[in-house]
Amino acid sequence: MRTKKFEVETGDREAVIDITRECASILQPGDEGLLHVFVPHATAGLAIIETGAGSDEDLLNALRDLLPADDRWIHSHGSRGHGRSHVLPAFVPPYATLPVIDGRIALGVWQSICLVDLNVDNHVRAVRASFVAA
């Protein structure tokens, strides 16, 4: 198994960030197997979605509707609505496992691996990509 850890700067706002290129950088020509991507945080997740055509903003809007940043959350330290960030991984899991064929992640034409982060209190996230050969 090969593993690469990298950081993603999410800033101080809700974010959907395409990390496909960074995840793919662990792969070598001819690799066949599985790529497992994991975000070791209690308040972030990974989504396989189209980016750049509005889907990323649509996802954030849907999450705002589903998980409002208000005072309803029992887990309430940090910024207003912080508790929703701890519920996010139940809807957007902190992991994804993808097939690798001939050294490339077998994503669909418009699919990207995206880090989803609603937590405005943490500005940098760690990501671990692990390749397991077939």
C-alpha positions in Angstrom: 0.0 0.0 0.0 1.2 3.5 -0.9 -0.1 6.4 1.2 0.2 10.2 0.7 -1.0 12.8 3.1 -1.6 16.4 2.0 -3.3 19.5 3.3 -6.1 21.5 1.8 -6.7 25.2 2.7 -10.4 25.6 3.1 -10.3 29.2 4.4 -12.9 30.7 6.7 -16.0 29.9 4.6 -18.0 26.8 3.7 -16.3 25.1 0.8 -16.4 22.4 -1.8 -12.8 21.9 -3.1 -11.8 19.7 -6.0 -8.9 17.5 -4.7 -8.9 15.0 -7.6 -5.4 16.0 -8.9 -3.8 15.8 -5.5 -5.4 12.3 -4.9 -4.3 11.1 -8.4 -0.7 12.2 -7.7 0.0 9.1 -5.7 -0.7 6.9 -8.7 1.9 5.5 -11.1 1.6 4.4 -14.8 0.1 0.9 -14.9 -1.3 0.9 -11.4 -4.4 -1.3 -11.0 -6.3 -1.5 -7.7 -8.2 0.8 -5.4 -7.6 4.4 -4.2 -9.0 5.1 -0.8 -9.3 8.7 0.2 -9.9 9.7 3.8 -10.4 13.0 5.7 -9.4 12.4 9.4 -11.7 15.1 10.7 -15.0 14.9 12.6 -16.4 17.9 10.6 -15.6 17.3 6.9 -16.5 14.9 4.2 -15.8 13.8 0.6 -18.2 13.9 -2.3 -17.8 12.6 -5.9 -19.6 15.3 -7.9 -19.3 17.6 -10.9 -17.7 20.9 -10.2 -17.6 24.2 -12.0 -21.1 24.0 -13.4 -22.9 25.0 -10.2 -23.2 21.6 -8.6 -20.7 22.5 -5.9 -22.7 25.6 -4.9 -25.9 23.5 -5.2 -24.4 21.0 -2.7 -23.6 23.8 -0.3 -27.1 25.2 -0.6 -28.7 21.8 0.0 -26.5 21.3 3.1 -27.4 24.8 4.3 -31.1 23.8 4.0 -30.6 20.4 5.6 -28.1 21.5 8.3 -28.8 25.2 9.1 -26.1 27.3 10.9 -28.3 28.3 13.8 -28.6 27.6 17.5 -30.5 24.3 17.4 -27.4 22.1 17.8 -26.6 20.6 21.2 -22.9 20.5 20.2 -22.5 24.2 20.4 -18.8 25.3 20.9 -17.1 27.4 18.2 -18.9 29.5 15.6 -22.7 29.7 15.4 -24.1 26.4 14.1 -20.9 24.6 14.6 -22.7 21.4 15.7 -24.0 20.9 12.1 -20.4 20.3 11.0 -20.3 17.3 13.4 -23.4 15.9 11.7 -22.1 16.5 8.2 -20.1 13.2 8.0 -23.4 11.2 8.4 -24.6 12.7 5.1 -21.2 13.4 3.3 -18.9 10.6 4.5 -15.2 11.3 5.3 -14.0 8.6 2.9 -14.3 7.4 -0.7 -12.9 4.3 -2.4 -12.4 4.4 -6.2 -11.2 2.0 -8.8 -7.8 2.6 -10.4 -7.3 1.3 -14.0 -4.0 1.7 -15.8 -2.7 4.3 -13.4 -5.9 6.5 -13.5 -8.8 7.0 -11.2 -11.8 5.5 -13.0 -14.1 8.5 -12.5 -16.9 9.5 -14.9 -16.3 12.3 -17.4 -17.7 15.0 -15.1 -16.9 13.5 -11.7 -14.3 15.0 -9.3 -13.3 14.0 -5.8 -14.2 17.0 -3.6 -13.5 17.9 0.0 -16.7 19.3 1.6 -16.2 21.5 4.7 -18.9 23.5 6.5 -16.7 24.2 9.5 -15.5 27.8 9.2 -13.4 27.5 12.4 -10.8 25.2 10.8 -8.9 26.7 7.8 -6.7 23.7 6.9 -7.7 20.1 6.4 -5.6 16.9 6.1 -6.4 14.3 3.5 -4.9 10.8 3.3 -4.9 9.0 -0.1 -3.9 5.3 0.0 -3.4 3.1 -3.1 -3.9 -0.6 -2.7 -2.7 -2.7 -5.7 -4.9 -5.4 -7.1 
